[in-house]
Amino acid sequence: SPDPTGPTPTDIDLFLTLRYISPEGKEVHYTGTAGDPIPLTKGWLRVSLRKTSPEHPKHRPYLPWREYLSTDVRPVIQYEVYAVDVEVWPTNVVVEKGGKIVFEVASGDTQGSGIFQHNDPVDRSEDKLRGQNHIHFGLNYLNYVTLPIVPPK
């Protein structure tokens, strides 16, 4: 969580969640692998692992490919702004007319993580991650979520 009095983080974890809100204004939950209620879909990425491999045959503009090699680790430097492509797990739902999809960005697991949590005290140490981060939006920054549109028959 943000801590303006804390140390300067040397890495950032991004946790993305897409939530579907019905036309009646209620969140629709789905059944997770452990039987728990989960949102539409999730994705996450450690910013130091942002390097993609566009030359890989499986890389797509909408689905970045990463090797996750130790040589791919990139520094995260205070006051630098980084473009980061975060893969969100594919899913399949039909959104009703009047429904909404909510895009949520967090610094840790949110509701619907079930048994797949990111809470290892070594991997997610306060020395590395505690502090305040900023997400940049606006005309000078390209921010988007790619969603397919299935045309009516």
C-alpha positions in Angstrom: 0.0 0.0 0.0 1.2 3.6 -0.5 3.5 4.8 2.2 4.9 8.3 1.5 7.1 8.0 4.6 8.5 4.6 3.6 11.6 3.7 1.7 12.0 4.2 -2.0 10.8 1.0 -3.7 13.3 -0.7 -6.1 10.5 -2.6 -7.9 6.8 -2.4 -8.4 4.2 -5.2 -8.6 1.1 -4.4 -10.7 -2.1 -6.4 -10.1 -4.9 -5.8 -12.6 -8.5 -6.9 -12.3 -11.3 -6.6 -14.7 -14.7 -6.7 -13.0 -18.1 -7.0 -14.7 -20.9 -4.9 -13.4 -24.4 -5.9 -14.5 -26.9 -3.4 -15.9 -28.5 -3.5 -12.4 -25.2 -2.2 -10.9 -24.1 -5.4 -9.2 -20.8 -7.1 -9.7 -21.1 -10.5 -11.4 -18.8 -13.1 -9.8 -17.7 -16.4 -11.5 -16.5 -19.6 -9.9 -12.7 -19.9 -9.3 -10.7 -23.1 -9.4 -11.1 -23.4 -5.6 -14.8 -22.8 -5.8 -14.5 -19.2 -4.6 -16.2 -16.2 -6.2 -13.8 -14.4 -8.6 -14.0 -11.3 -10.8 -14.1 -11.4 -14.6 -10.3 -11.9 -15.0 -6.9 -10.9 -13.5 -3.3 -10.2 -14.5 -0.1 -9.2 -12.8 3.4 -8.3 -13.5 6.6 -7.2 -11.7 7.8 -4.0 -13.4 11.4 -5.2 -13.5 10.2 -8.1 -15.7 8.6 -5.8 -18.2 10.8 -6.8 -21.2 8.9 -8.4 -23.9 10.2 -10.6 -26.8 8.4 -9.2 -30.0 10.6 -11.4 -32.2 9.1 -14.6 -30.6 6.6 -16.3 -32.9 4.0 -16.4 -30.1 4.2 -12.6 -29.4 1.1 -10.7 -30.4 0.4 -6.9 -30.0 -2.5 -7.9 -27.7 -0.6 -10.8 -25.9 3.0 -10.0 -25.1 5.5 -12.8 -24.9 8.1 -12.8 -22.2 11.0 -15.2 -21.6 11.4 -14.3 -17.9 15.2 -14.8 -18.0 17.4 -13.4 -15.3 19.1 -11.4 -18.1 15.7 -9.8 -18.9 15.4 -8.1 -15.5 15.3 -4.3 -16.0 16.0 -1.7 -13.3 13.2 0.3 -11.7 14.5 3.8 -11.0 12.8 6.5 -8.9 11.0 9.2 -11.0 11.4 7.2 -14.3 8.2 6.4 -16.2 8.0 2.9 -17.8 5.6 1.6 -20.4 4.4 -1.8 -19.2 2.3 -4.4 -21.1 0.5 -6.6 -18.5 -1.0 -9.8 -19.8 -4.5 -10.4 -18.4 -5.7 -14.0 -18.4 -8.1 -14.8 -21.3 -11.7 -15.4 -20.5 -15.0 -15.6 -22.3 -18.1 -13.8 -21.2 -20.9 -11.8 -22.9 -21.5 -8.4 -21.4 -25.2 -7.3 -21.5 -26.2 -4.0 -23.0 -25.9 -1.5 -20.1 -23.3 -3.6 -18.3 -19.9 -2.2 -17.4 -16.4 -3.5 -17.2 -14.3 -1.9 -14.4 -10.5 -1.8 -14.7 -8.7 -2.0 -11.3 -5.0 -1.5 -10.6 -3.6 -2.5 -7.3 -0.2 -3.1 -5.7 -1.1 -6.5 -4.3 -3.7 -9.3 -4.4 -7.3 -8.3 -4.5 -10.5 -10.1 -3.9 -10.8 -13.2 -6.0 -7.1 -14.4 -5.7 -8.2 -17.5 -3.9 -5.4 -19.9 -3.1 -3.1 -18.2 -5.8 -1.8 -15.4 -3.6 1.4 -13.4 -3.9 2.4 -13.2 -0.3 5.9 -14.8 0.0 7.8 -12.6 2.5 11.1 -13.1 0.6 9.7 -12.4 -2.9 7.5 -9.5 -1.8 9.9 -8.1 0.8 9.2 -4.6 2.2 12.8 -3.6 1.3 12.0 -4.1 -2.4 8.3 -3.1 -2.7 7.3 -0.8 0.2 6.9 2.8 -0.7 4.8 5.0 -3.0 4.4 4.5 -6.7 2.6 6.5 -9.3 0.6 5.4 -12.4 0.7 8.0 -15.2 -2.5 8.7 -17.2 -3.1 11.5 -19.7 -2.5 12.8 -23.1 1.3 12.1 -23.0 0.8 8.4 -21.9 -0.8 5.6 -23.8 -3.0 3.6 -21.5 -5.4 1.0 -22.8 -7.1 -2.4 -22.3 -7.6 -4.5 -25.4 -10.9 -6.3 -25.4 -12.4 -8.3 -28.3 -15.7 -7.2 -29.7 -17.8 -10.1 -31.1 -20.2 -8.7 -33.8 -23.8 -9.9 -33.8 -24.7 -12.5 -36.4 
